[in-house]
Amino acid sequence: MSVGYKSTFDDFMEYVHEHPSGFTVRQAALSLGVSRQTIYNHINRSRTILGVALDCEDGRYWLPGRYQDDLLRQFSLTSAEAAALVTAVEGVERLTPLAQQALRKIRKRSETTIRQDLDGPRVTYFHSYDQIADDLFERLNAAIRTQRAVLLTYSPAYPRQPDLGFTQYRFDPLHIIYWNSHFYLVGFNHKADLDGDAGLVHLRLDRIEKCTLSRERFARPNDFDPQEYVEATFGPFRGNGPLVDVVLEFPADKAKAAVGTIRHFSQTHELLADGRAILRMRVPLTRDLVWWAVSWPGVCVREPEALRNMVIEHAQKVLEVNQ
């Protein structure tokens, strides 16, 4: 990897890869909007920078087949891009050993070039403090890539069998999602074989105590869209129950803070003349919703009655253990 060359060199190498049957200098110059001399310079750079020698015959250049895979792994970065990438990767280096290895390579190859940018990074990345086994992340990635089922031993926050303390899953892993400082494995659980929620579910990686790859293969569902899953499932009030209309009243001293952050895509609010705020959203009744509501001093649950009762029950339990 090299650092500091113009992005047009990257464009050129991408163009080379996209034209395996060959191209002329004139064709490349017209397509990339640069001079022919620039193309000749890029051809020379490919030899000196990447060690990739293009074949040439009758004025046509092409990439030999032995370089096809190598080209996909080689690119250039400006010093600012390299510094930004190093800053970002440092936030996840504890999670995956491969990221640590790549980070060391970038630093070693470009230390003098980007030292100034690294001395004062302008962005801080706050990362998860979840304790995840070093090999778990890579093992799950391999299972997802090769479509192999996994056998999981999982410690849920609320186990169905408290005396046992863990749940067994036979799982078809589909995707890993980072959300709200935690990593989650999304996949299909087969309840017919082992205990747990059937169908498409997600599990926190730091609660997976054991992961074993099985020999069984699975077919990835064509209709699974990770982005759609995140939007439909994740968030402060995620749940599988029916949607209900929730109406909360916030006192004047909490109104600005309450309506200043969008907690759900259905959220709307109304500011009253006396400074109070009415917040409305359509969400399932979940434990997360109750915890969020009671975290606001002075909040009043106007609707529904079921949520009001859940809040009262929660408050009574807190009062009982703190009297």
C-alpha positions as CSV (number, residue, x, y, z in Angstrom):
1,M,0.0,0.0,0.0
2,S,1.3,3.5,-0.8
3,V,0.2,6.8,0.7
4,G,0.1,10.2,-0.9
5,Y,-0.6,9.6,-4.6
6,K,-3.5,11.2,-6.4
7,S,-6.8,9.5,-6.6
8,T,-6.5,9.3,-10.4
9,F,-4.0,6.5,-10.0
10,D,-6.6,4.5,-8.1
11,D,-9.1,5.3,-10.9
12,F,-6.6,4.1,-13.5
13,M,-6.0,0.8,-11.7
14,E,-9.8,0.3,-11.3
15,Y,-10.1,1.0,-15.0
16,V,-7.4,-1.6,-15.8
17,H,-9.2,-4.2,-13.7
18,E,-12.5,-3.5,-15.5
19,H,-11.0,-4.0,-19.0
20,P,-9.4,-7.4,-18.9
21,S,-9.4,-7.7,-22.7
22,G,-7.2,-4.6,-23.0
23,F,-7.3,-0.9,-23.7
24,T,-5.3,1.8,-25.5
25,V,-3.7,4.8,-23.9
26,R,-6.1,7.0,-25.8
27,Q,-9.2,5.1,-24.6
28,A,-8.0,5.2,-21.0
29,A,-7.2,8.9,-21.2
30,L,-10.7,9.7,-22.6
31,S,-12.5,7.6,-20.1
32,L,-10.7,9.0,-17.1
33,G,-10.5,12.6,-18.3
34,V,-6.7,12.9,-18.1
35,S,-3.9,13.3,-20.6
36,R,-2.2,10.5,-22.4
37,Q,1.0,11.3,-20.6
38,T,-0.8,10.8,-17.3
39,I,-1.8,7.4,-18.4
40,Y,1.8,6.5,-19.3
41,N,2.8,7.8,-15.9
42,H,0.3,5.6,-14.3
43,I,1.5,2.6,-16.2
44,N,5.0,3.2,-14.9
45,R,3.7,3.8,-11.4
46,S,2.0,0.4,-11.5
47,R,5.4,-1.2,-11.9
48,T,7.3,0.8,-9.3
49,I,4.5,1.3,-6.7
50,L,2.5,-1.9,-6.9
51,G,4.9,-4.2,-8.7
52,V,2.2,-4.9,-11.3
53,A,3.5,-5.0,-14.9
54,L,0.9,-4.6,-17.6
55,D,1.3,-6.7,-20.8
56,C,1.4,-4.7,-24.0
57,E,0.9,-5.7,-27.7
58,D,0.1,-3.5,-30.7
59,G,-0.5,-0.5,-28.4
60,R,-3.0,-2.3,-26.2
61,Y,-2.4,-2.9,-22.5
62,W,-4.0,-5.4,-20.2
63,L,-3.5,-6.9,-16.8
64,P,-2.1,-10.5,-16.7
65,G,-4.4,-13.0,-15.0
66,R,-1.9,-13.6,-12.2
67,Y,-2.3,-10.1,-11.0
68,Q,-6.2,-10.0,-11.0
69,D,-6.6,-10.9,-7.3
70,D,-3.6,-8.8,-6.2
71,L,-5.0,-5.7,-7.8
72,L,-8.1,-6.0,-5.7
73,R,-6.0,-5.8,-2.6
74,Q,-3.8,-2.9,-3.5
75,F,-4.7,0.7,-3.6
76,S,-3.3,4.1,-2.6
77,L,-4.4,6.6,0.1
78,T,-3.6,10.2,0.7
79,S,-1.9,11.0,4.0
80,A,-5.2,12.5,5.4
81,E,-7.1,9.4,4.4
82,A,-4.6,7.1,6.0
83,A,-4.6,9.1,9.2
84,A,-8.4,9.0,9.3
85,L,-8.5,5.3,8.7
86,V,-5.9,4.6,11.4
87,T,-7.9,6.7,13.9
88,A,-11.1,4.8,13.1
89,V,-9.5,1.4,13.2
90,E,-7.8,2.1,16.6
91,G,-11.3,2.2,18.0
92,V,-11.9,-1.5,17.1
93,E,-8.4,-3.0,17.3
94,R,-9.3,-4.8,20.5
95,L,-12.2,-6.6,18.8
96,T,-10.5,-8.3,15.9
97,P,-6.8,-9.4,15.6
98,L,-7.0,-8.9,11.8
99,A,-7.8,-5.2,12.3
100,Q,-4.8,-4.9,14.6
101,Q,-2.5,-6.5,12.0
102,A,-3.8,-4.2,9.2
103,L,-3.3,-1.2,11.4
104,R,0.3,-2.1,12.2
105,K,1.0,-2.5,8.4
106,I,-0.5,0.9,7.7
107,R,1.5,2.6,10.4
108,K,4.7,0.8,9.4
109,R,4.4,1.7,5.7
110,S,3.3,5.3,6.2
111,E,4.6,6.4,9.6
112,T,6.7,9.3,8.4
113,T,4.1,10.5,5.9
114,I,1.1,10.7,8.2
115,R,2.9,11.2,11.6
116,Q,1.7,14.8,11.8
117,D,-1.9,13.8,11.1
118,L,-1.8,11.0,13.7
119,D,-0.3,13.3,16.3
120,G,-3.5,15.3,16.6
121,P,-6.5,13.3,15.3
122,R,-9.6,15.4,14.9
123,V,-12.1,12.6,15.5
124,T,-12.6,10.5,18.5
125,Y,-14.3,7.1,18.1
126,F,-16.0,5.7,21.2
127,H,-16.1,1.9,21.0
128,S,-17.9,-0.9,22.7
129,Y,-16.5,-2.3,26.0
130,D,-18.0,-5.7,25.4
131,Q,-15.7,-8.6,26.2
132,I,-15.6,-10.7,23.1
133,A,-13.2,-13.6,22.6
134,D,-10.5,-12.8,20.0
135,D,-11.4,-15.8,17.8
136,L,-15.2,-15.5,18.0
137,F,-15.5,-12.6,15.6
138,E,-13.4,-14.2,12.9
139,R,-15.1,-17.6,13.4
140,L,-18.6,-16.1,12.9
141,N,-17.4,-14.1,9.9
142,A,-16.1,-17.4,8.4
143,A,-19.5,-19.1,9.1
144,I,-21.4,-16.3,7.5
145,R,-19.1,-16.3,4.5
146,T,-19.2,-20.1,3.9
147,Q,-22.9,-20.4,5.0
148,R,-22.2,-22.9,7.8
149,A,-24.5,-23.4,10.7
150,V,-23.1,-22.9,14.2
151,L,-23.9,-24.4,17.6
152,L,-24.0,-21.6,20.3
153,T,-24.0,-21.6,24.1
154,Y,-25.5,-18.3,25.1
155,S,-26.0,-16.5,28.4
156,P,-29.1,-14.3,28.0
157,A,-29.9,-11.4,30.3
158,Y,-33.1,-13.1,31.2
159,P,-32.6,-16.9,30.9
160,R,-35.7,-19.1,30.5
161,Q,-34.1,-21.5,32.9
162,P,-32.5,-19.4,35.7
163,D,-30.9,-22.4,37.3
164,L,-29.1,-23.3,34.1
165,G,-28.1,-19.8,33.2
166,F,-27.6,-20.3,29.5
167,T,-29.4,-21.3,26.3
168,Q,-28.4,-23.6,23.4
169,Y,-28.9,-22.5,19.8
170,R,-28.4,-24.2,16.5
171,F,-28.0,-21.1,14.4
172,D,-27.8,-20.1,10.7
173,P,-25.6,-16.9,11.0
174,L,-26.5,-14.2,8.5
175,H,-25.0,-10.9,9.6
176,I,-23.2,-9.0,12.4
177,I,-24.6,-5.6,13.4
178,Y,-23.1,-2.9,15.6
179,W,-25.8,-1.0,17.5
180,N,-25.7,1.2,20.5
181,S,-22.2,0.1,21.7
182,H,-22.9,-3.6,21.2
183,F,-22.3,-6.2,18.5
184,Y,-25.1,-8.6,17.6
185,L,-25.3,-11.7,15.5
186,V,-28.4,-12.0,13.4
187,G,-29.5,-15.3,12.1
188,F,-32.1,-18.1,12.0
189,N,-32.6,-20.2,15.1
190,H,-34.0,-23.7,14.9
191,K,-36.1,-24.1,18.0
192,A,-37.2,-27.6,17.0
193,D,-33.7,-28.9,18.0
194,L,-32.8,-26.6,20.9
195,D,-34.3,-24.1,23.3
196,G,-34.7,-20.5,22.3
197,D,-36.8,-18.2,20.1
198,A,-37.5,-19.7,16.7
199,G,-37.0,-17.9,13.5
200,L,-35.0,-14.8,12.8
201,V,-33.4,-13.4,16.0
202,H,-30.3,-11.6,17.1
203,L,-27.8,-12.4,19.9
204,R,-25.2,-10.2,21.6
205,L,-21.7,-11.4,20.8
206,D,-20.4,-10.8,24.3
207,R,-22.9,-13.2,25.7
208,I,-21.9,-16.0,23.4
209,E,-19.9,-18.4,25.6
210,K,-19.1,-21.0,23.1
211,C,-19.3,-21.2,19.3
212,T,-18.8,-24.4,17.2
213,L,-19.0,-24.6,13.5
214,S,-21.0,-27.5,12.2
215,R,-20.7,-29.4,9.0
216,E,-24.2,-28.4,8.0
217,R,-24.6,-25.8,5.3
218,F,-27.6,-23.5,4.9
219,A,-29.0,-21.4,2.1
220,R,-29.0,-17.6,2.8
221,P,-32.6,-16.2,2.5
222,N,-32.9,-14.1,-0.6
223,D,-35.3,-11.7,1.2
224,F,-33.0,-11.0,4.1
225,D,-31.9,-7.3,4.1
226,P,-29.7,-6.3,7.0
227,Q,-30.7,-2.6,6.8
228,E,-34.4,-3.5,6.9
229,Y,-33.8,-5.7,9.8
230,V,-32.0,-3.0,11.7
231,E,-34.7,-0.4,11.0
232,A,-37.5,-2.8,12.0
233,T,-35.9,-4.5,15.0
234,F,-33.3,-2.3,16.7
235,G,-33.8,0.9,18.7
236,P,-34.7,1.9,22.2
237,F,-38.2,0.4,22.0
238,R,-37.6,-2.7,19.9
239,G,-40.0,-5.6,20.4
240,N,-42.3,-8.1,18.7
241,G,-45.6,-7.2,20.3
242,P,-48.5,-5.2,18.8
243,L,-48.0,-1.5,18.2
244,V,-49.9,0.9,20.5
245,D,-50.3,4.6,20.7
246,V,-48.1,6.0,23.5
247,V,-48.7,9.5,24.8
248,L,-46.3,10.9,27.5
249,E,-46.5,14.3,29.2
250,F,-43.2,15.9,30.3
251,P,-42.8,18.7,32.8
252,A,-41.6,22.1,31.6
253,D,-38.0,21.6,32.9
254,K,-37.7,18.4,31.0
255,A,-39.6,19.3,27.8
256,K,-36.7,20.6,25.8
257,A,-34.5,17.6,26.5
258,A,-37.4,15.1,25.9
259,V,-38.3,16.3,22.4
260,G,-34.7,17.2,21.4
261,T,-33.8,13.7,20.4
262,I,-35.8,11.5,18.0
263,R,-36.2,8.1,19.8
264,H,-38.5,6.5,17.2
265,F,-39.4,7.2,13.6
266,S,-43.1,7.6,14.6
267,Q,-42.3,10.2,17.2
268,T,-44.1,13.6,17.2
269,H,-44.5,16.2,19.9
270,E,-46.5,19.2,20.9
271,L,-45.2,22.1,23.1
272,L,-47.9,23.5,25.4
273,A,-48.2,27.2,26.4
274,D,-47.0,26.5,30.0
275,G,-43.8,24.8,28.7
276,R,-44.9,21.2,29.1
277,A,-44.4,18.8,26.2
278,I,-46.7,16.1,24.9
279,L,-44.8,13.3,23.1
280,R,-46.5,10.7,20.9
281,M,-45.2,7.6,19.2
282,R,-46.5,4.2,18.0
283,V,-44.4,1.4,19.5
284,P,-44.8,-2.0,21.2
285,L,-45.0,-2.2,25.0
286,T,-41.6,-3.4,26.1
287,R,-39.4,-3.3,29.2
288,D,-37.1,-0.9,27.5
289,L,-40.0,1.5,27.0
290,V,-40.9,1.3,30.7
291,W,-37.2,1.9,31.8
292,W,-37.0,4.9,29.5
293,A,-40.2,6.4,30.7
294,V,-39.3,6.1,34.4
295,S,-35.9,7.6,33.8
296,W,-37.6,11.0,33.4
297,P,-38.5,12.6,36.7
298,G,-42.0,14.0,36.5
299,V,-43.1,12.2,33.4
300,C,-46.8,11.2,33.2
301,V,-48.1,8.4,31.1
302,R,-51.4,9.6,29.5
303,E,-51.9,6.6,27.2
304,P,-52.2,3.6,27.2
305,E,-53.4,2.4,30.6
306,A,-51.4,-0.8,30.2
307,L,-48.1,1.2,30.0
308,R,-49.2,3.3,33.0
309,N,-49.7,0.1,35.0
310,M,-46.3,-1.2,34.0
311,V,-44.7,2.0,35.1
312,I,-46.5,1.9,38.4
313,E,-45.5,-1.7,39.0
314,H,-41.9,-0.9,38.2
315,A,-41.9,2.1,40.6
316,Q,-43.4,0.1,43.4
317,K,-40.7,-2.6,43.1
318,V,-38.0,0.1,43.2
319,L,-39.6,1.6,46.3
320,E,-39.9,-1.7,48.1
321,V,-36.2,-2.5,47.8
322,N,-35.1,1.0,48.8
323,Q,-37.3,1.7,51.8
